[in-house]
Structure formats: structure tokens, C-alpha cells
Amino acid sequence: MAKTLRIKKNDRVKILTGEQAGTIARVIQAYPSLGKVKVDGVNLVTRHVKEKYDPRTGQRTKGGAVSNEALIDASNVQLVVRDGGDEVGTRLSSTRHDVQKRRRDGSEYEGTRGVRISVKTGKEITV
């Protein structure tokens, strides 16, 4: 059975543990199979790369020290939503709403859509 991850790309999250605990940032990428996320500007690692030349394209990539975000375990971040003017951390619940869906031929039918709900505010979470 595939793993699921409640945090999605472009969600705003708060870092709960580590050196940058308390930081609020945006999720760049989510990896549900690994249970990890990549957060903008958090957990930066520096790698040294060699200068490379690709003879097929004629492109030369510059070498040197390159900083990139490393993965963080999804259990170490918490979703943040706006409550009034403040940003507060919240847990998630999910429900299903009845909606009208449309087929390719143009006909419509009744269906359901999964929705993420903020436990703290009780409102639907939109990205």
C-alpha cells in the first residue's frame, strides 16, 4: 500500500525541530513515498561540484560550492494557516464534498471530492 502525505507542494509550514525551529516557509516539493518534504531556505547543504563540459551540446557548467535544500522528515513540519491576521499551526482532517463533475463528452454527473480541513479553524485549506 502506498504511503500518503498530508502536506502538499506550495503549503506553508512551520519547522518544529532542529536548528531552524520556528521558521515558517513554503514547501518546494513533497515525497510521499519517502515521507519527506523539501522546504524553501531550510536545511541548506553545500556541495562542491566540478566544472563540466558536454561535447554534444557545447555547454559548460560552472564548478564551485553550490547550496541546495535537503529533505526534512514530514513529521518535523506542521501546516500553517491564516486565522484572522495571524499564522497558526494546525492539524488536518479530511472530508468529502458532493460536486458536479463533467465527462469528456460534456455530460455531467454527481461525484465527490476530497477536501483538507484545518482542525483549528474548521475551514477548507486552499493552496
C-alpha positions as CSV (number, residue, x, y, z in Angstrom):
1,M,0.0,0.0,0.0
2,A,1.3,3.4,-0.9
3,K,2.1,5.9,1.8
4,T,0.2,9.2,1.9
5,L,1.4,12.6,3.0
6,R,-0.9,15.3,4.2
7,I,1.5,18.1,3.3
8,K,1.5,19.1,-0.3
9,K,3.6,21.3,-2.6
10,N,3.2,25.1,-2.0
11,D,1.8,24.6,1.5
12,R,3.2,27.0,4.2
13,V,4.7,25.0,7.1
14,K,6.4,25.7,10.4
15,I,9.6,23.9,11.2
16,L,9.2,22.1,14.6
17,T,12.6,20.7,15.3
18,G,16.3,21.4,14.6
19,E,18.4,24.4,14.1
20,Q,15.8,26.4,12.3
21,A,12.8,25.5,14.6
22,G,10.0,28.1,14.4
23,T,10.8,29.1,10.8
24,I,7.7,29.4,8.5
25,A,8.4,28.7,4.8
26,R,6.9,27.2,1.7
27,V,7.1,23.5,0.6
28,I,9.1,23.2,-2.6
29,Q,8.5,19.5,-3.2
30,A,6.8,16.6,-1.3
31,Y,8.0,13.0,-1.5
32,P,5.1,10.8,-0.1
33,S,6.9,7.5,-0.7
34,L,9.8,8.7,1.5
35,G,7.7,10.6,4.0
36,K,9.9,13.7,3.4
37,V,9.5,17.3,2.2
38,K,11.8,19.9,0.8
39,V,11.3,23.4,2.3
40,D,12.4,26.7,0.8
41,G,15.5,28.1,2.5
42,V,15.6,25.4,5.3
43,N,18.2,22.7,5.8
44,L,20.7,24.1,3.3
45,V,23.6,21.9,2.4
46,T,26.7,22.9,0.4
47,R,28.1,20.6,-2.2
48,H,31.2,21.2,-4.3
49,V,30.9,20.3,-7.9
50,K,33.4,20.1,-10.7
51,E,33.3,22.2,-13.8
52,K,31.9,20.1,-16.6
53,Y,31.8,20.3,-20.4
54,D,29.2,18.5,-22.5
55,P,30.7,18.0,-26.0
56,R,27.3,17.1,-27.5
57,T,25.6,20.4,-26.6
58,G,28.7,22.5,-26.2
59,Q,27.5,23.7,-22.8
60,R,29.9,24.3,-19.9
61,T,28.6,24.1,-16.3
62,K,30.4,26.2,-13.8
63,G,32.0,24.5,-10.8
64,G,32.3,25.6,-7.2
65,A,30.3,25.4,-4.0
66,V,26.5,25.1,-4.6
67,S,23.9,25.4,-1.8
68,N,20.7,23.4,-2.0
69,E,17.8,22.5,0.3
70,A,18.0,18.9,1.7
71,L,15.0,16.8,2.6
72,I,13.3,17.1,6.0
73,D,11.1,14.4,7.6
74,A,7.4,15.3,7.2
75,S,6.9,14.7,11.0
76,N,9.2,17.7,11.7
77,V,6.9,20.2,10.0
78,Q,3.4,21.5,10.8
79,L,0.9,23.1,8.4
80,V,0.3,26.8,8.9
81,V,-3.0,28.5,8.1
82,R,-4.2,32.1,8.4
83,D,-6.5,32.7,11.4
84,G,-7.6,36.4,11.2
85,G,-4.3,38.2,10.8
86,D,-2.1,35.5,12.4
87,E,-0.5,32.4,11.0
88,V,-1.1,29.5,13.3
89,G,-0.1,25.8,13.2
90,T,-2.9,23.3,12.7
91,R,-3.6,19.6,12.3
92,L,-5.5,18.3,9.3
93,S,-8.7,16.4,8.9
94,S,-10.4,15.5,5.6
95,T,-14.0,15.2,4.4
96,R,-15.7,14.6,1.1
97,H,-18.0,17.1,-0.6
98,D,-20.6,16.4,-3.3
99,V,-19.8,18.1,-6.5
100,Q,-20.9,18.2,-10.2
101,K,-18.3,16.5,-12.4
102,R,-18.1,16.7,-16.2
103,R,-17.2,13.9,-18.6
104,R,-15.3,14.5,-21.8
105,D,-18.4,14.2,-23.9
106,G,-19.9,17.2,-22.0
107,S,-22.4,15.3,-19.8
108,E,-22.5,15.9,-16.1
109,Y,-22.8,13.6,-13.1
110,E,-22.8,13.7,-9.3
111,G,-19.4,12.9,-7.6
112,T,-17.4,13.6,-4.5
113,R,-14.2,15.5,-4.0
114,G,-11.7,15.1,-1.1
115,V,-11.1,18.3,0.9
116,R,-8.4,19.1,3.5
117,I,-9.9,20.8,6.6
118,S,-8.0,22.8,9.2
119,V,-8.8,21.4,12.7
120,K,-8.0,24.8,14.3
121,T,-10.2,27.0,12.1
122,G,-12.6,24.4,10.7
123,K,-12.1,25.9,7.2
124,E,-11.1,24.3,3.9
125,I,-7.4,24.5,3.1
126,T,-6.6,26.0,-0.3
127,V,-3.1,26.4,-1.7
